[in-house]
Amino acid sequence: MKSEILDDVLAAREAKKPAALVTDLSDGAQALIVDGKVKGNLDLTDAMLDGVRKALARDESPTIVADDRKIFIHVFIPPKRLVVVGAVHIAQALAPMAALAGYAVTIIDPRSAFAMDWRFPGVTLTHDWPDEALEALRPDRRTAVITLTHDPKLDDPALKLALKSDAFYIGALGSRRTNAKRRERLGADGISAAELARIHGPVGLDIGAISPAEIAIAILAEMTNALNASGKDKSQ
């Protein structure tokens, strides 16, 4: 890999942008694709670009044959992230489950009595106001955002910012009645119907979950389904 291509790969990772490095295995020619822009000495055909698109969507680094040329597509995908607003019991169960599933977890809660290290070992905690914390975190298409506090002063600002982002999953804890009231508040505050439709509320798959651990399982299952569905849609 040439130094300028390596620099571009590192820059893409720092900016949390997906990238793909395509190498022709017959002669070593390479091309890097970031934000739809191609850089390098390998001329990519439509078939190669289609292979790149599918590899990025599936988060895979395959070797394929395109136009009778064998190429290796090395994808660099930003890490999956889970941002949880509310250092509550459900978050205590959800954080380690999500970490096992490959998510980098951040818990946001300005209430320092809740967001304590001993309650969330190994998890990134922030006591910033939720919208300020989310603005700094910049949710992307590999990020899930979930609000769990039941407090509109904390949940609503986070949801408003998350709905303006590319987050692949946005969930909010609460009953159907609570969710309806939340949608009314957000709608009155300028959030469109299309944006409100992105909220998974009540959060999680309907599996009859009752305990915090069961609710966490339902949330992670719905997140997984949403992430995989988005990848399939983009790979068609």
C-alpha positions, -999 to 999 in steps of 0.1 A, spaced: 0 0 0 14 34 -10 19 59 17 -6 84 3 -33 57 2 -25 47 37 -28 83 48 -63 84 31 -73 52 49 -63 66 83 -81 99 75 -113 80 66 -111 60 98 -106 91 119 -136 107 102 -156 75 107 -162 72 69 -165 38 52 -137 31 28 -127 2 4 -93 -6 -9 -94 -26 -42 -63 -45 -52 -59 -63 -86 -42 -95 -76 -26 -100 -109 -5 -68 -109 -9 -52 -75 -27 -20 -89 -49 -4 -62 -77 20 -59 -92 35 -27 -129 45 -26 -141 70 0 -173 90 -2 -177 77 -38 -144 92 -48 -117 69 -63 -80 74 -59 -52 52 -72 -38 35 -103 -64 8 -108 -92 17 -132 -124 3 -117 -151 -11 -140 -188 -11 -132 -186 -47 -121 -158 -39 -97 -177 -9 -83 -208 -31 -78 -186 -56 -59 -173 -27 -37 -208 -15 -29 -219 -50 -18 -188 -55 2 -193 -22 21 -230 -30 27 -222 -64 41 -191 -54 60 -171 -81 43 -136 -81 26 -140 -106 -2 -119 -118 -32 -141 -117 -63 -137 -120 -101 -150 -90 -120 -146 -86 -158 -122 -116 -157 -99 -99 -132 -94 -113 -97 -95 -85 -71 -94 -83 -33 -117 -57 -17 -105 -47 18 -133 -28 35 -127 -4 64 -160 1 82 -164 25 112 -171 5 144 -207 -1 155 -216 22 183 -245 22 208 -253 55 226 -277 51 255 -293 81 272 -301 71 308 -279 51 332 -308 30 344 -311 -8 351 -319 -16 315 -287 1 305 -268 -20 330 -280 -51 312 -278 -38 277 -243 -24 278 -224 -57 283 -247 -75 258 -241 -49 232 -203 -50 239 -204 -88 232 -222 -80 199 -193 -57 189 -207 -23 198 -187 4 214 -211 16 241 -215 51 255 -239 60 284 -251 95 286 -266 108 319 -261 142 335 -273 127 368 -240 117 383 -257 96 410 -268 72 381 -238 73 358 -211 59 381 -182 37 370 -189 9 394 -224 5 378 -209 4 342 -175 -12 343 -156 -8 311 -182 15 296 -177 51 284 -197 74 306 -205 111 300 -223 135 323 -230 161 295 -265 171 286 -277 145 261 -280 167 230 -245 182 237 -231 147 241 -247 135 209 -235 165 190 -200 156 200 -204 119 192 -219 126 157 -240 95 152 -235 79 118 -251 50 99 -233 25 122 -247 41 154 -278 32 174 -293 57 198 -316 47 226 -333 68 253 -343 51 285 -349 79 311 -387 85 308 -378 121 314 -386 144 284 -360 169 296 -334 143 288 -349 121 262 -365 147 239 -333 168 232 -314 135 224 -341 123 201 -343 155 182 -306 155 175 -306 117 167 -334 121 142 -313 146 123 -284 122 121 -277 90 100 -282 67 130 -295 33 117 -316 28 148 -334 52 172 -353 37 201 -372 52 230 -384 34 261 -421 38 272 -456 25 267 -476 32 235 -493 60 254 -460 75 264 -447 72 229 -478 89 215 -473 119 238 -436 120 229 -445 121 192 -469 150 199 -442 170 217 -416 164 191 -440 171 163 -450 204 179 -413 212 181 -408 209 144 -400 172 139 -416 159 107 -438 129 104 -412 111 84 -386 117 110 -409 106 138 -415 74 119 -378 65 125 -384 61 163 -388 26 175 -412 31 203 -420 12 224 -384 2 220 -374 -35 213 -390 -65 197 -424 -75 212 -413 -107 230 -432 -101 262 -401 -88 280 -406 -77 316 -373 -76 335 -344 -52 326 -324 -81 311 -353 -93 290 -360 -57 277 -323 -54 269 -325 -86 249 -355 -73 230 -337 -40 222 -305 -57 210 -325 -80 188 -344 -52 172 -311 -33 167 -296 -63 150 -325 -67 127 -324 -30 118 -287 -31 111 -289 -63 90 -319 -50 71 -302 -18 62 -272 -38 49 -293 -60 27 -312 -31 12 -279 -14 2 -265 -46 -13 -293 -53 -37 
